[in-house]
Amino acid sequence: MHIARITSKGQTTIPVSIRKAAHLNAGDTLTFEVKGDYLLIRKINVPDDEYLKGVSDSLNEWSSPEDEEAWNAL
């Protein structure tokens, strides 16, 4: 079992042994899903599709600190 803390900014470090076992590298994209009292983290492969990249980039307009604060209350 590995233990990590979450910072006040909601960040954590995935231990090296876990990153190696899961083949995780800098820049990889992860999804998070809550199942009861479990947190599932999965690596996903984002396709090299220019349309999807454009859509993804446009969604960043909702990633301000104010938006994060508003969504945290939900």
C-alpha positions in Angstrom: 0.0 0.0 0.0 1.2 3.5 -0.8 0.1 6.7 0.9 0.2 10.2 -0.4 -1.1 13.5 0.9 -3.2 16.0 -1.0 -2.0 19.6 -0.9 -4.2 22.7 -0.2 -4.3 23.1 -4.0 -5.7 19.6 -4.4 -2.5 18.2 -5.8 -0.8 14.9 -4.9 2.2 12.9 -6.1 1.7 9.4 -7.5 4.6 7.2 -6.1 7.2 6.2 -8.7 6.5 2.5 -8.3 2.8 3.1 -9.1 3.7 5.3 -12.1 6.1 2.6 -13.4 3.6 -0.2 -12.9 0.8 1.7 -14.6 3.1 3.0 -17.4 2.3 6.7 -16.5 4.4 9.4 -17.9 4.5 13.2 -17.7 1.7 14.7 -19.9 -0.5 11.6 -19.7 -4.3 12.2 -19.2 -6.2 10.6 -16.4 -9.8 10.2 -15.6 -11.3 10.0 -12.0 -14.4 8.2 -11.0 -15.9 7.7 -7.5 -17.4 4.3 -6.8 -18.7 4.2 -3.2 -15.7 4.8 -1.0 -13.2 4.0 -3.8 -11.5 6.4 -6.2 -10.8 4.9 -9.6 -8.0 6.6 -11.6 -7.5 5.5 -15.3 -5.1 6.5 -17.9 -6.8 7.5 -21.2 -5.4 8.0 -24.6 -6.6 11.2 -26.1 -6.8 10.8 -29.9 -4.7 12.9 -32.2 -7.9 14.4 -33.7 -7.6 18.1 -34.4 -11.3 18.7 -33.8 -11.2 17.1 -30.4 -8.1 19.1 -29.5 -9.9 22.3 -30.5 -13.0 21.4 -28.4 -10.8 20.5 -25.5 -8.9 23.8 -25.7 -12.2 25.7 -25.8 -13.3 24.1 -22.5 -10.4 25.8 -20.7 -12.5 28.9 -20.5 -14.2 27.4 -17.4 -11.0 26.6 -15.5 -10.5 29.8 -13.6 -10.1 29.9 -9.8 -13.6 31.4 -9.6 -15.0 28.5 -11.6 -13.3 26.0 -9.4 -14.7 27.6 -6.3 -18.2 27.6 -7.7 -18.0 24.0 -8.8 -16.5 22.8 -5.5 -19.8 23.8 -3.7 -21.8 21.4 -5.9 
